[in-house]
Amino acid sequence: MALTSAQRNKLPPSAFVIHSGPRSNWAYPIPTKSQAAKAGISETQRQNMMNAAKAYAARGDTRSSTRTVRATVNKRK
C-alpha cells in the first residue's frame, strides 16, 4: 500500500532524507519505527518505503544522493 498524503503530512522533517526548502520538495521519506507508528504507517509499509527510496535514489544521476539514502536506510533499519 502506498503512503497516503495524510500519513506523509504527519511525518516530521527528520523523517525525510532531503528536507530543505518547502514541504513539497521533501524527498525520500524514511521514518524511524516510532515516527511511523505516530503517522499510522505499518511496519510493512515502512520496509517498502525503504526499499523504494533506495531504488529511486539509484535511478538518479547523482551518487551523493544514492550514498545518503543508503546510509540513512541502513541507520534506520
C-alpha positions in Angstrom: 0.0 0.0 0.0 1.3 3.4 -0.9 1.8 6.2 1.6 -1.2 8.5 1.8 -0.9 12.2 1.8 -2.3 12.3 5.4 0.4 9.9 6.5 3.1 11.8 4.7 1.9 15.1 6.2 2.1 13.6 9.7 5.8 12.8 9.3 8.3 15.3 10.9 11.1 16.8 8.7 13.6 14.5 10.3 11.8 11.5 8.6 12.9 12.7 5.2 16.3 12.3 3.8 16.0 15.5 1.8 14.0 18.1 3.7 15.3 21.5 2.7 13.0 24.1 1.2 9.2 24.0 1.1 7.5 20.8 2.2 6.5 19.9 -1.3 10.2 19.4 -2.2 10.9 17.0 0.7 12.0 13.6 -0.7 12.7 10.0 0.4 10.5 9.5 3.5 12.3 7.0 5.7 10.7 7.2 9.1 12.0 5.5 12.2 9.7 2.9 13.9 8.3 5.5 16.3 7.8 8.2 13.7 6.0 5.6 11.5 3.8 4.5 14.4 2.8 8.1 15.1 1.9 8.7 11.5 -0.2 5.5 11.2 2.3 3.7 8.9 2.6 -0.1 9.3 5.9 -1.9 9.6 5.4 -3.5 6.1 4.8 -0.1 4.6 7.9 1.3 6.3 10.1 -1.5 4.9 8.6 -1.0 1.4 9.4 2.7 1.7 13.0 2.0 2.5 13.3 -0.4 -0.5 11.6 2.1 -2.8 13.8 5.0 -1.6 17.0 3.0 -2.4 15.6 2.1 -5.8 14.6 5.7 -6.7 17.9 7.1 -5.5 19.8 4.6 -7.6 17.9 5.8 -10.7 19.1 9.3 -10.1 22.1 10.8 -11.7 24.0 11.9 -8.6 25.9 9.4 -6.5 25.8 11.6 -3.4 22.0 11.2 -3.1 22.3 7.4 -3.5 25.0 7.3 -0.8 23.0 9.5 1.5 19.8 7.5 1.1 21.6 4.1 1.6 23.3 5.4 4.7 20.0 6.7 6.1 18.2 3.4 5.4 20.9 1.3 7.0 20.9 3.6 10.1 17.1 3.3 10.5 16.6 -0.4 9.9 
